[in-house]
Amino acid sequence: METSKGISRRSFIGGGMAGAAGLVAAGLLSSCSPGSQATTEQSATEGEAAQIKTADETVESNILIVGSGAAGLMAAYEAGKAGAENILVIANCPSIEANNGNMVSGTAAVETPYTEAAGQDYSIEQLFDRMVNFAHWTVNARLLKTCVELLPGNIDIFDELGIELTLGADRYSIGFEEVHLFGTENKSAVFQKHLEDAYGVQFRFSTEAKHALMEDGACVGVQAEDEDGKVIDFKAKATLLACGGYIDNPDMLKEVYGDMTIVASSTEWQKGLGVKIAQEAGAFRESTHGLGMNDIFGSTEELGFNLGNPLLGAAFYGGLIVDEHGKRFMNEYMLANESMAGGGEATLHVKQYYAIFGQRVIDALKEQGYYQIIGSPEFWVSGMLLYGQPLEDLDQSLQDAIDTGWVFKGDTIADVAAQAGLDELETTVEAYDDMAAAGVDTMFGKRAEMLIPVADGGPYYLFKYNPGAFNTFGGCRTDEFTRALRADFSPIEGLYIAGVENGSLYSRPYYDVGGTCSGLAYSSGRLAGMQMAEYTS
Ligand SMILES: Cc1cc2nc3c(=O)[nH]c(=O)nc-3n(C[C@H](O)[C@H](O)[C@H](O)COP(=O)(O)OP(=O)(O)OC[C@H]3O[C@@H](n4cnc5c(N)ncnc54)[C@H](O)[C@@H]3O)c2cc1C
């Protein structure tokens, strides 16, 4: 990297933009390119006050990749493979291991050596068709098509790098197996080493991009700060934002989901800066915003990021679930079987949700686990996770949960309802138990084997939940080549967006195909890498 220190430059985009917007309104800048005009208007409308500081250092590269997660690493791989030189990856996490990309346990693909060995013939075309229709065409279909086509190549790359994979089961009951499970621990470290050795890619961690650097409407890099507060201008011919969205930014979550708590089941680095930087550069923020939901393990704000407490599974096995008023709001089977997609989505439309059990169920959990006691449907995503597992130390964990304040215990249903302030709970349980006795869910059509009566003897336990998510989906709009687009659909020169913060690739709810979260992140990263290599060559 070429670096030069102490370059002095101070400009205040916010103030400058507001002034320019006035001139646009007066028709004085009508000769401006459509691009710069759109940038001006959008930034001014949003009242952005991006402050570019005087840089302590300037680092120049050919290709700058912001983010060392799933998309960023794949982008570096393809750019390097295409012959691009001087590739720099910066990331705000302290090391390659410490980001969401390294947490991925399985990734989607069809038409791979693994699916072929398993005798599967589900095709790329079928997968694309399924996904684009699931998304109701709310995405850039050409981009999605390309990314689905690239899925098998993702697997080839992991094979090339010696990262172990096996084909997982059909967890979503979609009729085919597509999740390729990673066997190698710290796969991102293996990836980083390969990129360094094969393509001379350089990495700078603990370095957080803050603002877009713009010249004549084109993106020429980002301004970042390192852990010591040093301000660095990273200048590049092409810049990729692959910052993983905004799951770790409660304010941005509130903008989309309102006044509810969404528990981030993630590392802490996905703070939405990539989306903001793209907007600052003039990109248009798309309206589709989804969540890769963690309603497999369960979340409650009292525990925060916690993937290891089996008690949190209580809501995901098809028993009665109610909202903050004590009213039923969904077919609980959805949460059991499409926990990350439609099931999780339903929990985003109530402020809080609760599961309730009597002592009989609690006792059975000690011997049998959730699956057997709450019902035994043929296919069951959550059941796959805790299948046949009795809950160890249940009495102690229940007491801990009561002490922590996310489980309420009472002798009667009225008692737990009063503790949690659920005015309608008693009425709901009465109606629910009538349906259970009749074996028909006349309200939401839940399968009969999941209609287990609640009021069958106390004491009762009420479990309080918040929606949880591994990551967000959505951000600014791109074209089919991952180039960031302005509101007028013109591309912003030099700026690319990949991974879960690409606003044109993911659906809400999350696709009902497990592993597409990372799969599309890898694919879009690769696509961006190829594009940037071509653009900069
Ligand atoms: C516990 C857990 C388990 C998961 N399991 C799976 C799974 O099994 N299958 C699956 O498909 N998906 C899974 N996911 C989701 C998966 O992690 C994401 O789909 C994927 O990592 C998204 O890739 P990305 O490149 O868009 O973002 P990320 O992988 O999140 O990478 C973002 C990168 O950007 C960096 N960054 C952020 N902001 C800045 C900034 N301002 N400046 C510099 N760097 C920045 C971060 O440090 C990070 O390096 C899981 C997530 C978690 C948390």
The ligand as a MOL file (V3000), in Angstrom:
LIG
                    3D

  0  0  0     0  0            999 V3000
M  V30 BEGIN CTAB
M  V30 COUNTS 53 58 0 0 0
M  V30 BEGIN ATOM
M  V30 1 C -23.8610 -16.8850 15.6390 0
M  V30 2 C -24.1380 -16.7870 14.1770 0
M  V30 3 C -24.3390 -17.9350 13.4400 0
M  V30 4 C -24.6190 -17.8450 12.0740 0
M  V30 5 N -24.8070 -18.9920 11.3720 0
M  V30 6 C -25.0940 -18.9300 10.0630 0
M  V30 7 C -25.2520 -20.1160 9.3110 0
M  V30 8 O -25.0710 -21.2110 9.8100 0
M  V30 9 N -25.5850 -19.9950 7.9960 0
M  V30 10 C -25.7480 -18.7810 7.3870 0
M  V30 11 O -26.0470 -18.7380 6.1960 0
M  V30 12 N -25.5750 -17.6360 8.0730 0
M  V30 13 C -25.2510 -17.6910 9.3920 0
M  V30 14 N -25.0700 -16.5380 10.0980 0
M  V30 15 C -25.2150 -15.2690 9.3840 0
M  V30 16 C -23.9010 -14.9330 8.6880 0
M  V30 17 O -22.9710 -14.6260 9.6730 0
M  V30 18 C -24.0900 -13.7900 7.7230 0
M  V30 19 O -24.9950 -14.1820 6.7590 0
M  V30 20 C -22.8090 -13.4300 6.9790 0
M  V30 21 O -21.7050 -13.3850 7.8270 0
M  V30 22 C -23.0000 -12.0930 6.2910 0
M  V30 23 O -21.8390 -11.7780 5.5980 0
M  V30 24 P -21.4050 -10.2560 5.3610 0
M  V30 25 O -20.1100 -10.3080 4.6800 0
M  V30 26 O -22.5210 -9.5340 4.7450 0
M  V30 27 O -21.2230 -9.6340 6.8100 0
M  V30 28 P -20.3060 -10.1250 8.0080 0
M  V30 29 O -19.8600 -11.5090 7.7990 0
M  V30 30 O -21.0450 -9.7860 9.2390 0
M  V30 31 O -19.0120 -9.2140 7.8800 0
M  V30 32 C -19.0520 -7.8500 8.1450 0
M  V30 33 C -17.6320 -7.3650 8.2780 0
M  V30 34 O -17.6140 -5.9490 8.2290 0
M  V30 35 C -16.8480 -5.4530 9.3010 0
M  V30 36 N -17.3380 -4.0930 9.5390 0
M  V30 37 C -18.5570 -3.6850 9.9280 0
M  V30 38 N -18.6290 -2.3550 9.9470 0
M  V30 39 C -17.4160 -1.9000 9.5700 0
M  V30 40 C -16.8600 -0.6130 9.3960 0
M  V30 41 N -17.5710 0.4960 9.5910 0
M  V30 42 N -15.5670 -0.5100 9.0240 0
M  V30 43 C -14.8120 -1.6140 8.8200 0
M  V30 44 N -15.2990 -2.8600 8.9600 0
M  V30 45 C -16.5900 -3.0040 9.3170 0
M  V30 46 C -17.0360 -6.4590 10.4030 0
M  V30 47 O -16.0050 -6.4020 11.3530 0
M  V30 48 C -16.9670 -7.7390 9.5860 0
M  V30 49 O -15.6230 -8.0630 9.3540 0
M  V30 50 C -24.7330 -16.5960 11.4470 0
M  V30 51 C -24.5050 -15.4380 12.1950 0
M  V30 52 C -24.2000 -15.5330 13.5410 0
M  V30 53 C -23.9580 -14.2760 14.3070 0
M  V30 END ATOM
M  V30 BEGIN BOND
M  V30 1 1 1 2
M  V30 2 1 2 3
M  V30 3 2 2 52
M  V30 4 2 3 4
M  V30 5 1 4 5
M  V30 6 1 4 50
M  V30 7 2 5 6
M  V30 8 1 6 7
M  V30 9 1 6 13
M  V30 10 2 7 8
M  V30 11 1 7 9
M  V30 12 1 9 10
M  V30 13 2 10 11
M  V30 14 1 10 12
M  V30 15 2 12 13
M  V30 16 1 13 14
M  V30 17 1 14 15
M  V30 18 1 14 50
M  V30 19 1 15 16
M  V30 20 1 16 17
M  V30 21 1 16 18
M  V30 22 1 18 19
M  V30 23 1 18 20
M  V30 24 1 20 21
M  V30 25 1 20 22
M  V30 26 1 22 23
M  V30 27 1 23 24
M  V30 28 2 24 25
M  V30 29 1 24 26
M  V30 30 1 24 27
M  V30 31 1 27 28
M  V30 32 2 28 29
M  V30 33 1 28 30
M  V30 34 1 28 31
M  V30 35 1 31 32
M  V30 36 1 32 33
M  V30 37 1 33 34
M  V30 38 1 33 48
M  V30 39 1 34 35
M  V30 40 1 35 36
M  V30 41 1 35 46
M  V30 42 1 36 37
M  V30 43 1 36 45
M  V30 44 2 37 38
M  V30 45 1 38 39
M  V30 46 1 39 40
M  V30 47 2 39 45
M  V30 48 1 40 41
M  V30 49 2 40 42
M  V30 50 1 42 43
M  V30 51 2 43 44
M  V30 52 1 44 45
M  V30 53 1 46 47
M  V30 54 1 46 48
M  V30 55 1 48 49
M  V30 56 2 50 51
M  V30 57 1 51 52
M  V30 58 1 52 53
M  V30 END BOND
M  V30 END CTAB
M  END
